[in-house]
Amino acid sequence: MEGALDDNFGDAPGFYATYVSVVALSAALVLIPGAPLIPILYLTQALNAVLLLPLLVLIFRMVRDADLMGEHVSTGWEIWAEMATIVLVTVSVALLAVFALPWV
């Protein structure tokens, strides 16, 4: 299923159905009276950080693929910067898990 926000509904009905469902579910969750909004905010950002890791690894593999990137392939200091970013996010997620687990 391929789609983007600049496509019209007829071109990407599955994409828009998924998109509208996620937005509606999110809105319904935060509109529940008495819902703990601050913990919801923290949990969504923690989930965002955890899901960022596989995405960063995928991007790292893509930018080092000469067949895919051609002359724009990452070399030298760019590879080190990408690896440092992955390590920093990994350490951050690990620390988040260490400090959040006693609260659960």
Secondary structure, DSSP 4 states (H G I P E B T S, - for coil): ----TTS-TTT-HHHHHHHHHHHHHHHHHHTSTT--HHHHHHHHHHHHHHHHHHHHHHHHHHHT-HHHHGGG---THHHHHHHHHHHHHHHHHHHHHHHHGGG-
